[in-house]
Amino acid sequence: MTDSRAASSGATAGVALPYRLRLPGPTAVPERVLKAASRPMVAHRGPEFLDRFQAIQRRLQPILGRSGVPPFLFASTGIGAMESAMVNVVGPGARVLITTNGQWGPVFRRLAEAIGAEVDEVVSDRGAPIDLDGVRRALNDKRYDAVFTVHSESSTGALTDLKALGAIVAESEAVLACDSVSGLGGAEMRADEWGVDVVVSASQKALMCPPGLGIASISEKAWDLINRDDRGPRSYFDYRRFRPMAEKGEPTYTAPVAMLNALDEALTMIGEEGIEAAIARHARLNAALTAGLEALGFSVFPTGTPSPTLVVAKTPEGLSAPALIERLSDGYNAMIAGTRFEDLKDRLVRIGTMGYVTDGEILTDIHQISQAMTDLGRNADEGGAMAATAAKLSA
């Protein structure tokens, strides 16, 4: 991705700094994508739009790692996409196993319990890898319809080893379903190769679009469950309605045309870079931001493999995370995130490295965080932090 954004040199008296959205989603939307979203409205079942819709279906397949299977595209939030997976794979009385190491496993649990499923959880510490041995033991002890997991846990920064998990689940009859809302497009996904039967995602993170579009990709194995009449309840999210329309290259309902125009352009940008190069860029930028933060005294929160799409870090002892977040917002027009975990609110910050992010953006992050720390009365070795960041960027 061409880096047209250089590191900010800080606020100039009387001059407002540009707004910088550095959250782990929604993320900054490139100008090209915004312009595409503002195209004139066209017939959502006319030839012009259907050509675009079918191109989107084709270009998503290598990003998903599922060949020859058109993904479903529908108006939804990320949690809506998660619910779509649950209500199609699970029904009342079905037995579900959920892996939890952060905020999003419990969301799957809530969705499963809402439809009357029997739920077991394999729980790991927040930020720790999922307990693969625990999953294996659970699958040996009971028969489950499905295992639900989170690819990139955006609350803790942990990345799930889907290859290893898929191999374990494949030894059972269970379907493996995965939330890749903050992973897809930034973290490698090989759904077919790894045995991930249901992948759901959304538009507003590594795919560089505004919120509002859900994505689902389904393996043939999963259809044995989805086609059963005892799943759900489901209506709008009924994959049995989605499938024949997707196979014809048409939206099931009135298409969110502007959102799909945006995704079409975002996929063009990803194609220009190349998906493998985009994945590598995410990893490189993530490592660079991590190195810079560590040089400033932060410590990385996840204890296993970190997701390449965001950095979750603890502030140095005595530095309030809310105060740092507020200072970055008020003084530098930069928006980073905190946490919803009450016991970690004073120490945890989250910064996105997903989507439309460049080397210059990462350098600006370190510069502005250093300056904000100084503003708050903390010593910050900005020179050392910038050097550590630059070294990883050039690696």
DACOR-V585914 format. One line per field, one symbol per residue. ss: DSSP state (~ for helix, > for strand, _ for the rest). phi: phi as a letter, one per 20 degrees, with the letter a starting at -180 (. if undefined). psi: psi as a letter, one per 20 degrees, with the letter a starting at -180 (. if undefined). Layout:
# DACOR-V585914
ss: ???
phi: ???
psi: ???
This chain:
# DACOR-V585914
ss: ___________>__>____>>_________~~~~~~~_________~~~~~~~~~~~~~~~~~~_______>>>>__~~~~~~~~~~~~_____>>>>>>__~~~~~~~~~~~~___>>>>>>________~~~~~~~~~~____>>>>>_>>____>>__~~~~~~~~~____>>>>>____>__>___~~~~___>>>>>__________>>>>>>____~~~~____________~~~~~~~~~~________~~~~~~~~~~~~~~~~~_~~~~~~~~~~~~~~~~~~~~~___>>_____>___>>>>>______~~~~~~~~~~~~_>>_>____~~~___>>>>>______~~~~~~~~~~~~~~~~~______~~~~~~~~~~~~__
phi: .feedeffenfdgndffffcedfeofdfdfggfffffeggfcffceffffgfgfffgfffffffmcemcffecbfaeffffffgfffeeccgnfdcdcecbreegffgfgffffdnfeddcdddggneffefffffffffecedfbddbdfdefecnedefffffffffffdefeddcedgedgncdgccgffemefcdcbbeedfemdffpcecbccefgfffefffeeenfbbgeffffffffffemcffdgffgffffffgfffffffffnfffffffgfffffffgfffffenfcfefedffffeaddbefggneffgffffffffecldddddcefgfdgecdcccfcdneccgfffffgffffgffffgendfceffffffffffffef
psi: ppnjorpqjrpppippqqpookrlpqrppqhhgghhhjqqprpijrhghhggghhgggihghhhkopjopqppqpqrghghghhggihhqrpiqppppppkbhhghgggggghhjkqppqqoprqpirqqnhhhgggghhhrpqhqpprpfonihijqppnhggghhghhiaiqqpqpokgjgpihqppmgghikohppqarijdijkrrqipqpppprhhhhhghiqijrbqqegkohhhgghghhikqqgapqnggghgghghghgghhhhphhhgghgggghghgggggghhjjqppgpibpqpiiqppqpqqpiopghggggghghhjkporqbqiohijhiipqppqkqcmprghgghhggghggghgghjjqpomgghghghghghhi.
